[in-house]
Amino acid sequence: MAETIDILLLLALPASGKSEVRRYLDSMEPARCRADFHIGPTVQLDDFPYVHLMRRVDQELIARGSAGVFFKGPDRSFADPWDWGTLIHLLNEDYDDMRSRRPINPDSAGRQLMQRLDAASLKAGAKARMERLPGDLFSAVADALEGEAREMLAEKQAGYPDSLDGRTVVMEFARGGADGSTMPLEPPFGYAHSLKMLSPEILERSAILYIWVTPEESRRKNDDRADPDDPGSILHHGVPMEVMLGDYGCDDIEWLLDQSDVPGTVRIEAHGRVYHLPLGRFDNRVDKTSFIRGDVSDWDPSAVAALHEGLKSAMGRLPDLT
């Protein structure tokens, strides 16, 4: 049995409790986290900050009389759904940078971010849109995003551990398809497609913790957590309702489990290989996580115990399958 999981893919519909689980893991004593969950000291990767900055690009373009390039409009879905893969390729790059402790200090963080968006888009099968902007417009948007991009870059590098040995990288993202979709979901929607986009270095080291809520509960909790004054927050951002119904009306985890030839795993064919990613499912259909958004001193011990035991049950078999 492996002592710790190298990479934990934390997957669920929006507002299901992923970020709250991350916060709970961070609050635990390392020895207990390792003993109960097979998780070492964690480092975090998340694709939501890139979604937020893509929306910021569109906001700055629209403010200057141009059309947005990433979304159909404010509070709407991706204009090109292949950008679900763009986000995965950005995570691949973040993981590689973390593993190599790559120093990054561009003259312009805003310009570097826009160039990264183009490079990841091309890898995902989408178009490079930043390079098509007129030079003065590209520079204006880069300047407007400089502060946020610089802060994000600084946080990324501050999170580099001295070594990943004994640590668990927690990588969070949500995928799904339109309400009423039949399985399998057509690419580029769903987890089947996005998991294939992960690098071999990630896939060969990963296990999945899936937080199970219904789409209806996901929408309810999304409304409850949304803070319009803090749209870039991991814990308090809200997903627009068009996106909740069009992109997160269902997901394909149950289908993937049913299709796998190894029980308890998700089978992924990618990079000329077959990967079996072990999956633990934490049942959060009756909410066990929202209290984590409050101050630690206010956490109810009985709620903490219910969350802990649920996670322990979900993750108990993962090391045996890695």
C-alpha positions as CSV (number, residue, x, y, z in Angstrom):
1,M,0.0,0.0,0.0
2,A,1.3,3.4,-0.9
3,E,1.6,5.6,2.2
4,T,0.4,8.8,0.5
5,I,-1.4,9.7,-2.8
6,D,0.9,11.7,-5.0
7,I,-1.9,13.6,-6.9
8,L,-5.5,13.8,-5.8
9,L,-7.9,15.0,-8.5
10,L,-10.7,16.7,-6.6
11,L,-13.7,16.5,-8.9
12,A,-17.4,17.5,-8.6
13,L,-20.1,19.8,-9.9
14,P,-19.8,23.4,-8.9
15,A,-20.5,24.3,-5.3
16,S,-20.5,20.6,-4.3
17,G,-17.9,21.2,-1.6
18,K,-14.5,20.8,-3.4
19,S,-12.9,23.9,-2.0
20,E,-14.4,23.3,1.4
21,V,-12.8,19.8,1.5
22,R,-9.5,21.4,0.5
23,R,-9.7,23.9,3.4
24,Y,-10.6,21.0,5.8
25,L,-7.5,19.0,4.6
26,D,-5.3,22.1,5.2
27,S,-6.6,22.4,8.7
28,M,-5.7,18.9,9.8
29,E,-2.7,17.6,11.6
30,P,-0.4,16.1,9.0
31,A,-0.1,12.7,10.8
32,R,-3.9,12.3,11.0
33,C,-4.4,13.3,7.4
34,R,-1.9,10.7,6.3
35,A,-3.2,8.0,8.5
36,D,-6.9,8.5,7.7
37,F,-6.9,9.8,4.2
38,H,-3.4,8.7,2.8
39,I,-2.7,12.4,2.0
40,G,0.5,14.1,2.8
41,P,1.0,17.9,3.3
42,T,-1.0,19.4,0.4
43,V,-0.2,21.8,-2.4
44,Q,-3.1,23.2,-4.4
45,L,-3.8,23.6,-8.1
46,D,-7.2,24.9,-9.4
47,D,-8.5,26.0,-12.8
48,F,-11.0,28.5,-11.5
49,P,-8.6,31.4,-11.4
50,Y,-8.0,31.0,-15.1
51,V,-11.7,31.1,-15.8
52,H,-11.9,34.3,-13.8
53,L,-9.1,35.9,-15.7
54,M,-10.5,34.8,-19.0
55,R,-13.7,36.7,-18.0
56,R,-11.5,39.6,-17.1
57,V,-10.0,39.6,-20.5
58,D,-13.5,39.8,-22.1
59,Q,-14.5,42.6,-19.7
60,E,-11.5,44.7,-20.7
61,L,-12.1,44.0,-24.4
62,I,-15.8,45.0,-24.1
63,A,-14.9,48.1,-22.1
64,R,-12.7,49.2,-25.0
65,G,-15.5,48.7,-27.6
66,S,-14.3,45.3,-28.8
67,A,-16.1,41.9,-28.6
68,G,-15.2,39.4,-26.0
69,V,-13.3,36.3,-27.2
70,F,-13.7,33.7,-24.6
71,F,-17.4,33.7,-23.7
72,K,-20.7,34.2,-25.5
73,G,-21.3,37.1,-23.2
74,P,-21.1,38.2,-19.6
75,D,-22.5,35.4,-17.4
76,R,-22.6,33.0,-20.3
77,S,-20.8,29.9,-21.4
78,F,-17.6,29.5,-23.3
79,A,-17.9,30.7,-26.9
80,D,-15.6,27.7,-27.8
81,P,-16.2,24.7,-25.6
82,W,-12.8,23.3,-26.5
83,D,-11.6,25.9,-23.9
84,W,-12.4,23.2,-21.3
85,G,-9.2,21.6,-22.5
86,T,-7.4,25.0,-22.5
87,L,-7.9,25.0,-18.7
88,I,-6.4,21.5,-18.4
89,H,-3.3,22.4,-20.3
90,L,-2.8,25.4,-18.0
91,L,-3.0,23.0,-15.1
92,N,-0.5,20.7,-16.8
93,E,1.9,23.7,-17.1
94,D,1.4,24.7,-13.5
95,Y,2.2,21.2,-12.3
96,D,5.3,21.0,-14.4
97,D,6.4,24.4,-13.1
98,M,5.8,23.3,-9.5
99,R,7.6,20.0,-10.0
100,S,10.7,21.8,-11.5
101,R,10.4,24.9,-9.2
102,R,10.7,26.9,-12.4
103,P,11.4,30.6,-11.7
104,I,9.1,32.9,-13.7
105,N,9.6,36.7,-13.7
106,P,8.3,38.2,-16.9
107,D,8.6,41.9,-17.6
108,S,4.8,41.9,-18.0
109,A,2.7,39.3,-16.1
110,G,-0.4,40.4,-18.0
111,R,1.3,39.9,-21.4
112,Q,2.7,36.5,-20.2
113,L,-0.8,35.4,-19.1
114,M,-2.3,36.2,-22.5
115,Q,0.5,34.4,-24.3
116,R,-0.1,31.3,-22.0
117,L,-3.8,31.4,-22.8
118,D,-3.0,31.3,-26.5
119,A,-0.5,28.4,-26.2
120,A,-2.9,26.3,-24.1
121,S,-5.8,27.1,-26.5
122,L,-3.8,25.7,-29.4
123,K,-2.9,22.5,-27.5
124,A,-6.6,22.0,-26.7
125,G,-7.7,22.4,-30.3
126,A,-9.1,25.9,-29.9
127,K,-7.8,29.1,-31.6
128,A,-5.2,31.5,-30.4
129,R,-7.1,34.7,-29.8
130,M,-4.8,37.0,-28.0
131,E,-2.3,37.1,-30.8
132,R,-5.1,38.2,-33.2
133,L,-5.8,41.4,-31.2
134,P,-4.5,44.6,-32.6
135,G,-1.2,45.5,-30.9
136,D,-2.5,48.5,-29.1
137,L,-5.5,46.6,-27.8
138,F,-3.4,43.6,-26.7
139,S,-1.1,46.0,-24.8
140,A,-4.1,47.8,-23.2
141,V,-5.7,44.6,-21.9
142,A,-2.3,43.3,-20.7
143,D,-1.7,46.5,-18.8
144,A,-5.2,46.4,-17.3
145,L,-4.6,42.8,-16.1
146,E,-1.1,43.3,-14.9
147,G,-1.9,43.6,-11.2
148,E,-4.1,40.5,-11.0
149,A,-1.8,38.5,-13.2
150,R,1.3,39.5,-11.2
151,E,-0.5,38.5,-7.9
152,M,-1.6,35.2,-9.4
153,L,2.0,34.5,-10.6
154,A,3.4,35.4,-7.2
155,E,1.0,33.1,-5.4
156,K,1.8,30.3,-7.7
157,Q,5.5,30.5,-7.1
158,A,5.1,31.0,-3.4
159,G,3.2,27.7,-3.4
160,Y,6.2,25.7,-4.7
161,P,7.3,23.3,-2.0
162,D,11.0,22.4,-1.6
163,S,10.1,18.9,-2.8
164,L,7.0,17.0,-3.7
165,D,8.3,13.9,-1.9
166,G,5.7,12.8,0.6
167,R,3.3,15.6,-0.4
168,T,-0.1,15.4,-2.2
169,V,-0.9,17.7,-5.0
170,V,-4.6,18.5,-4.9
171,M,-5.9,19.4,-8.3
172,E,-9.4,20.8,-8.5
173,F,-11.8,21.1,-11.4
174,A,-15.4,20.6,-12.4
175,R,-16.7,19.3,-15.7
176,G,-20.1,18.3,-17.0
177,G,-22.7,18.6,-19.8
178,A,-26.0,20.1,-20.6
179,D,-29.1,19.3,-18.5
180,G,-30.8,16.3,-20.0
181,S,-27.7,15.0,-21.9
182,T,-27.3,11.3,-22.6
183,M,-24.1,9.4,-22.0
184,P,-21.4,9.4,-23.2
185,L,-21.0,13.1,-23.2
186,E,-19.6,14.3,-26.5
187,P,-16.1,15.9,-26.4
188,P,-15.1,18.4,-25.3
189,F,-17.7,18.1,-22.5
190,G,-17.4,15.9,-19.4
191,Y,-14.6,14.4,-17.4
192,A,-13.8,11.7,-20.0
193,H,-12.5,14.4,-22.4
194,S,-10.7,16.6,-19.8
195,L,-9.0,13.7,-18.0
196,K,-7.5,12.6,-21.3
197,M,-5.9,16.1,-21.6
198,L,-3.9,15.7,-18.4
199,S,-0.2,15.0,-18.9
200,P,1.2,11.5,-18.5
201,E,3.1,12.7,-15.5
202,I,-0.2,13.6,-13.8
203,L,-2.2,10.6,-15.0
204,E,0.3,8.0,-13.8
205,R,0.3,9.5,-10.3
206,S,-3.4,10.3,-9.8
207,A,-6.3,9.1,-7.8
208,I,-9.8,10.8,-7.8
209,L,-11.9,12.0,-4.9
210,Y,-15.4,12.7,-6.3
211,I,-17.8,14.7,-4.3
212,W,-21.3,13.5,-5.1
213,V,-24.2,15.9,-5.2
214,T,-27.2,16.1,-7.5
215,P,-27.2,18.8,-10.2
216,E,-30.2,20.4,-8.4
217,E,-28.3,20.6,-5.1
218,S,-25.2,21.9,-7.0
219,R,-27.4,24.8,-8.3
220,R,-28.9,25.5,-4.9
221,K,-25.5,25.6,-3.2
222,N,-24.1,27.7,-6.0
223,D,-26.8,30.3,-5.3
224,D,-26.1,30.2,-1.6
225,R,-22.3,30.7,-1.8
226,A,-22.3,33.4,-4.5
227,D,-20.9,36.8,-3.4
228,P,-21.1,39.3,-6.2
229,D,-18.6,41.5,-4.4
230,D,-16.0,38.7,-4.5
231,P,-16.2,37.0,-8.0
232,G,-12.6,35.8,-8.0
233,S,-12.9,34.0,-4.7
234,I,-12.3,30.2,-4.6
235,L,-14.9,29.8,-1.7
236,H,-17.4,32.5,-2.7
237,H,-17.6,32.8,-6.5
238,G,-20.9,32.0,-8.2
239,V,-21.3,30.2,-11.6
240,P,-23.8,31.9,-13.9
241,M,-27.1,30.0,-14.3
242,E,-26.7,29.5,-18.1
243,V,-23.4,27.7,-17.4
244,M,-24.9,25.7,-14.5
245,L,-27.6,24.3,-16.9
246,G,-25.6,24.2,-20.1
247,D,-22.3,22.9,-18.9
248,Y,-23.0,21.4,-15.4
249,G,-26.6,20.1,-15.8
250,C,-25.1,16.6,-15.4
251,D,-21.7,14.8,-15.3
252,D,-20.3,11.5,-16.6
253,I,-18.6,10.1,-13.5
254,E,-21.2,7.4,-12.9
255,W,-21.0,6.4,-16.6
256,L,-17.2,6.3,-16.5
257,L,-17.3,4.0,-13.4
258,D,-19.8,1.7,-15.1
259,Q,-17.7,1.5,-18.2
260,S,-14.4,0.7,-16.5
261,D,-12.9,-2.8,-16.8
262,V,-11.4,-2.4,-13.3
263,P,-14.0,-1.9,-10.5
264,G,-13.6,1.3,-8.5
265,T,-11.6,3.1,-11.2
266,V,-12.0,5.4,-14.2
267,R,-10.4,4.0,-17.3
268,I,-8.6,6.7,-19.4
269,E,-7.0,6.0,-22.8
270,A,-4.5,8.7,-23.5
271,H,-1.0,9.3,-24.8
272,G,-0.9,5.8,-26.2
273,R,-1.6,4.1,-22.9
274,V,-4.4,3.0,-20.6
275,Y,-4.7,4.5,-17.1
276,H,-7.0,3.3,-14.4
277,L,-7.5,6.1,-11.9
278,P,-8.9,4.9,-8.6
279,L,-12.0,6.8,-7.5
280,G,-13.5,7.4,-4.0
281,R,-16.9,8.9,-3.9
282,F,-17.8,11.1,-0.9
283,D,-21.6,11.4,-0.6
284,N,-22.5,15.1,0.0
285,R,-26.0,15.0,-1.2
286,V,-27.0,15.9,2.3
287,D,-24.7,18.8,2.9
288,K,-21.7,18.1,5.1
289,T,-19.3,20.8,3.9
290,S,-20.8,24.3,3.8
291,F,-20.0,25.0,7.4
292,I,-16.3,24.9,6.4
293,R,-16.7,28.4,4.8
294,G,-17.1,29.9,8.3
295,D,-14.4,30.7,10.8
296,V,-12.6,27.6,12.2
297,S,-13.5,28.6,15.7
298,D,-17.2,28.2,14.8
299,W,-17.0,24.7,13.3
300,D,-19.4,22.4,15.1
301,P,-17.6,19.3,16.3
302,S,-20.4,17.0,15.2
303,A,-20.3,18.5,11.7
304,V,-16.5,18.0,11.6
305,A,-16.9,14.4,12.7
306,A,-19.5,13.7,10.0
307,L,-17.3,15.3,7.3
308,H,-14.2,13.4,8.5
309,E,-15.9,10.0,8.6
310,G,-17.4,10.5,5.2
311,L,-14.1,11.4,3.7
312,K,-12.3,8.6,5.4
313,S,-14.9,6.1,4.0
314,A,-14.6,7.5,0.5
315,M,-10.8,7.4,0.5
316,G,-10.1,4.3,2.4
317,R,-9.4,2.0,-0.6
318,L,-7.6,4.5,-2.9
319,P,-4.0,3.5,-2.0
320,D,-4.8,-0.2,-2.7
321,L,-5.8,0.7,-6.3
322,T,-2.9,3.0,-7.1
